[in-house]
């Protein structure tokens, strides 16, 4: 079984690489930058935005784990136009595994709209595939909202609901799909707990024994309402076991 992992330098790609090292699969990695510590794995350069290197990357692949994504930069060209061309080159693949995000069809956020468009492209293709939506990763919530306090305050849209999940657990779940039949749209993969951003900030303060406080913002608009209503969560699919508190504790121990 020959597996291609795209986006091998990203958070999910790195988690997949770490878990595939002892798997016995023949693995090829592709990204714009060569990952560190790839061991015996082959790496090839590719760029979804330009299409450069994609033919070489996808050649001979039986399964694709598509971790490549770009939420902040060149999103349209990576998530949709580049992805469309990538699918054309992947017609021989036996199983295309596409990690996606819970709630992208209900949340009015441009990056999410592009991810949903990509899902539709894959569905309409003839490629056997599995689409798995996950809730946001622990590190994503931490880095985006709780990286640094300002004037001893974590300033957050406090009513935002999150069901954050460990990237390593999701990576393990995706690898477990490699030898299974393509499922089309699979069940969501959510974290163990639904928490508000205010609760997550307060937990970080408690665990780190910080002198900081939380300033909770109340915003308006459809985007704020969709996150406050928990459209990005799926409590019925609380598959992940590692909590946000455990993620923070591990991070503290690693300092």
N, C-alpha and C positions, 0 to 999 in steps of 0.2 A: 504494500500500500504506500503510494507516494503522496505526501501531503505538502501543499503549499500554504504557508502562512504569510498573508500580506500585512503591511503595517507592523512589521516585527520590532520596531523601536518604540511603539506606543505602550501605554499602560497595559492594555489587554494583550497586545502582541508579546510584550515581555513576559507576562504571566503564562501565556501559551508556550513560549519558548522554554521557560523554566520547567514546566511540567512535561514537555515532550522529550526532554533530554534523555530520560531513561525509559521511554515508551516502546522502543523497538521499531517504530515507524521510520521510514525513510523520509526525511523532512528537508524541504528547501524553504528558505526565508527570502522575502523581498521587501524592500523599502528604499527610501531615498538615501538613507544613511545606514552604514553597516552597524548592526548591534554589537555590543560588547559581549564577550563570553559565549560565543555561539558553538564552541566545541567543534565537533566533526560535521556540523550542519553546513550545507552549501548556502551561500548568500548571493543574490543577484540584485543589481540596481534596477529599480523601476520607478516611474513617476506617473500616477494616474492622471495628473493634470495635462501632461504633454503626450502621454502614451508611450514614452520612451522606455524600452526594456520589458514591456509587458509580454511580448511574444516569447522571449527567452524565459521569463518568469513562469508562465503558465504551461510551457512545454512539458509534456509527460506527466502532468499532475493528475492524480486520480481524485483527490479531494482538495477543496480549497476552504481554508478557514480565513474568512475575509475580515481581518481586524483593522484594515486601513480605513481611516476616517479623518475629517478635517473640519471641526466645528467652528474654528475661528478664522480660517484663511482659505481662500479659493474653494469654498464649500461647494458651490454649484458645479465646478469643473471636476472635483474629486468625487462627490457623492452621486452625481447624476450623469453628466456628459462623459466623464472619464470612465465611470462605472459601466455605462452603456457599451462603450467600446471594449471594455474588459470582458463583458459577458459575450460579446461576439467572438472573442478569442478563446472562450472557455467552453465551447460547445461539446468538446470531447469529455469533459469532466463528469465523473460518476455521481458526485455529491458536492454541492456548493452550500456551505454553511455560513449563514449571514447573521451576525449578531446585530440586534437592533435595540430600540429603546421603548419601554412601556409608555403608552399614552401619546405617541407621536401623531396619531390620527385625530386627537382631540385637543391638542395644545397649540395655540397660534404663535409658534416660534419658528423662524425661518429655517434653521438647521433641522428641526424636527420635520418640517414639511418636505425638505429634501430627502431625509432618511425614508420617509413614507413613499416618496416618489421612487426611490431606489427599490424599495420592497416591491412596488407594483411592476417595475421593470423586470425584476427577477421572477415574479409570479407569471408574467406573460411570456417569459422565455421558455425554451424547451429543455432547459437544464434541470436535472433532478436536484431539488434543493430543500433545505430546512431553514426557516427564519425563526430565530429565537429572540424575543424582546426581554431585556433585563431592566431593572430599575437602576438608578444612578449609583455609581461606585462610591465607596466611602471616601477615597482620596479625592474624588472630584468635588464632593460637597465640602470637604475640609479645605481644599485649596481655593475653591471659588469664593466661599462665603466666610471661612473662619481662619484664613491664613494669618492675618495680622489685625490686632485691635487698633482702633484709631482713637487717640485720646482716652485710652483705657476703656474703650467700648467696642464690642462686636456689634456692628450696625447691620442688621439683617431684616429682611421681610419675614418677620417672626412667625406668621401664620402659614408660610409655605410648608407643605407636608412632604416628607421624604421617606423612602423605604430603602435606604442605602444598603448596598451589598458588597461583599468582598470580591475584587476582581479575580483573585486566584480561584475562588469557588466557582465563579462563572466560567472561567477558563477550563476547569476540570469538567464541568457540565458539557461544554462544547466538544471537548475531546472525547467524551463518552458517546457522542453522536456519530463519530467517524465510522464506526463499524455497523451502525444501524441503517435501516432503510430511510431514504429521504421522507420527511414528514410534511412538507409544505409549511404551513404556519404551525409551529409547535406551541406548547404551553409557555406562558411567561415564566421568568425566573426572578423572583423578588427576594429582598433581604428579610431578615427575621422580624423587624419592628418598623412600625410607622411612627415617625416623630416629626414635630415641627422644628423649623430651623432655630427657633428660640430655645427649645428643649435641648437641641444638639449643642448649641453654644453654651448653655448653662452646664451641660455635662462636661464639656471640654474645660471650662473654668474650674469645675469641681475636681476633675481628675488631675489637672495640672497644678492645682492649688494656686490659681492665678488671682491677682487683685482686681481683675477686670470685671466689668458688668456688661449687660446686654441692652442695647437700644433697639427695640422692635419697631420697624416701620410698617405702616399700613398704607398700601398702595391701591390704585384703581386700575381698571382695565381688564380685558379678557384674559391676558396672560397671567396676571396676578391671581385672578379668580380661579383659573384652571389649576394652578399649583396649590392654591389654598383649598380647593375642593378635592385635591388628591388624585387628579387625573393621571399623574405620573406614578401612581402606586397601584398595586394589586394585592391587597391583604390576603386573598384566598390562595395566593401562590408564594407564601413566605418560605421558600425552599432553602435559602442561605442560612447558615448557622452562626457565622461570625458577626457579632453585633458591632454597632458603631463605637460603643464603649470599649469593646475588646480591641478594635482597630486602634483607637487612641492610646490605650494602655500599652499595646505592642510598640507603638511609635515612641512613647515616652521611654520605654525600656531600651529602645534602639539608639537613644541620644547619647 
